Amino acid sequence: MTEQSTITTATDTRQPLLSVRDLRVSFPSEAGRVDAVRGVSFDLHRGKTLGIVGESGSGKSVTSMAVMGLLPEYASVTGEVTLGGNNILALDDRAMSKVRGKHIGMIFQDPLSSLTPIFSIGAQIVEALQIHQDISSAAAWKRAVELLDLVGIPNPERRAKGFPHEFSGGMRQRAVIAMAIANDPDLIIADEPTTALDVTVQAQILDVLKTAQRETGAAVIMITHDLGVVAGSADDVMVMYAGKPVERAGVDELFGHPRMPYTIGLMGAIPRLDDRARDALTPVPGTPPLLVDLPDACPFAARCPVAEDACLTAEPELLAIGSGEPGGSPAVEAPGAAHSVACRRATEISDGTIDGEPVFPVPALREPEAAAVPREERPKVLELSGLTKTFPLTKGGLLKRKVGTVFAVNGIDLDIREGETLGLVGESGCGKTTTLLEIMGLKAPERGSISVAGKNAADLRGKRDIGAVRREMQMVFQDPMGALDPRMTVFDILAEPLRAAGGHDKEDLSRQIGELMELVGLDPEHRDRFPAAFSGGQRQRIGIARALATRPRLLVLDEPVSALDVSVQAGVINLLNELKAELGLSYLFVAHDLSVVRHISDRVAVMYLGRIVEIGDIDSVFDQPSHPYTKALISAIPLPDPVAERNRERVLLKGDLPSPTDDSPGCRFVSRCPLHLTLPESRKRQCLDITPELTERATPDHSSACHFADLTPADLTTSADVPTERQS
């Protein structure tokens, strides 16, 4: 190994800043050698963004870690990674540490794990500066404050002295971005930088990344599973599968003319925010192969609906197909080609079809029988009226004293009818989870009422009454592995609620468990396996089967697909729609992904700081949102369409959330509301002094809590006086 302390990067944008050639990474394991990356080649120019997408285990993150030199010593890395003409794979760790942070900045998925909890944010940025630059502490601190201001952190002078635990998730990610760009790096690698963030924060982070790239002129590698993020930020896209690139093209070309069946499957599996039809999604069947002793065949053949016998004879190379029009002929391998595909049938594919037949047939979606009955005529399976939940805010160690009250849920009203799905959306901390806990607790609430299947929770007496109602309502959790006991077989997991209900002998249990597994698309022969033997999507299906064991009328779904790959997510969403139609179920669906909410829901309720600010029919709310907060949420969701993404207007929310302990009159959203800033002074007082109530809009079944939701641009020029009397 040769030590080298400096890297010289050319400023000529015609030459690639980063060149990766035949990068291969393998790890030893008990099952044999794991070939995590099996020959990755690409060029990246200064100021450009390369998006790398694929399912979990495709090799995306391992590729980036190899470029950064952060893989463990037992990893075998071969190939060439050239940064500015220097092969950085030839550097030892000491020399590579001089490259990381100065020439390459890294933004990891979890910002909290990237920050040291015992040092202030400003001190950590100062350290990053002084390691690579000869700069005084005073100058470095000044630069740290400037960087925090650049990435949009309010009051940067004060917040620079704060510690990571005092920052929200989005602000921590901004601080990590500030550290990554502190030394004006030539290359920024962002590994799933928005995965765990709210949609509004995600939009802000993507905007900050664009600002950082503009300020530094850096090239960016964006690693993500979200094709919408790639569509809005990337110049080129590389799709990886089983450790290798299977398609590479410019962003417009790849989204407009995908040629690899795997790419087509990923795009068909994504629910779209702009899709009113809400047809069934097209899940990619099966699971990715184990990267141990792979045969010389197309690794996607077992999951590909158009695979031929020839696909099993040898693994196809990534070959250039010329233009995006059908009929091009394969050429030589070209990592920087306009459009390269690793598929024998690439030239036959046009607009997702072969000879007019879709590569991935769209499953039929059945309408629930209840949909034919007007909503107001259907019975209510859940009703919340004035539901309120508060928590005491205490101070002190041994002797605690109450210093305030946190209004987690502050008087919400909603109902769910038979055969209906209500989506409950909002940022973290808005009260969604507290609402679910209050519903599932089946106890008399602090204020208001909870009714399940017509029975008021406050009237339930004893285990018999509570058990009867609990069988009517079951829950599916976000993390399928955390929700299943790893020491129990699938049979025992599904038998537990049936045994609790009583009245089932061994033969009846076996029959019902087999029916439940078939109902959710699992093989009943696998009933004696443990959860660890199943994939993430299969584990979520087990969780759904367990919830269905008591034949409930209502399922409460808490982020049921957020932990799944998009291909697996599509199958679970289709399953939920099928079960709803077949069993006449109702769903309370909680999620932060509004694309998923639009696809699966009939109605939607938008929460902000413990209150519902907009509620109504799904198409009415999404197509004509009236509350400024709802508009911001919808505009923050990326579309998997680069043309549509470039032409969209985003509403980026600024300012800090108000304290949840403040229940004084006035609109809780006013500190972040873009509409409030455009109002004349005479109208602003109403937002500050009077709490808006949910008011029905011109569209049926659509209400919002905003004083000026129906204002036209002409109205904003008037200065009519409005009431300023304080009221709650």
Secondary structure by P-SEA (a helix, b strand, c coil): cccccbbbbbcccccccbbbcbbbbbbbccccccccccbbbbcccccbbbbbbbccccaaaaaaaaaacccccccccbbbbbccccccccccaaaaaaaccccbbbbcccccccccccccaaaaaaaaaaacccccaaaaaaaaaaaaaaacccaaaaaaacccccccaaaaaaaaaaaaacccccbbbbccccccccaaaaaaaaaaaaaaaaaccbbbbbbcccaaaaaacccbbbbbccccccccccaaaaaaccccaaaaaaaaacccccccccccccccccccccccccccccccccccccccccccccccccccccccccccccccccccccbbbccccccccccccccccccccccbbbbbcccccccccccccbbbcbbbbbbbbbbcccccccccccccccbbbbcccccbbbbbbbcccccaaaaaaaaaacccccccccccccccccccccaaaaaaaaaabbbbcccccccccccccaaaaaaaaaaaaccccaaaaaaaaaaaaaaacccccccccccccccaaaaaaaaaaaaacccccbbbbccccccccaaaaaaaaaaaaaaaaacbbbbbcccccaaaaaacccbbbbbccccccccccaaaaaaccccaaaaaaaaacccccaaaaaacccccccccccccccccccccccccccccccccaaaaaaaacccccccccccccccccccccccccccccccccccccccc
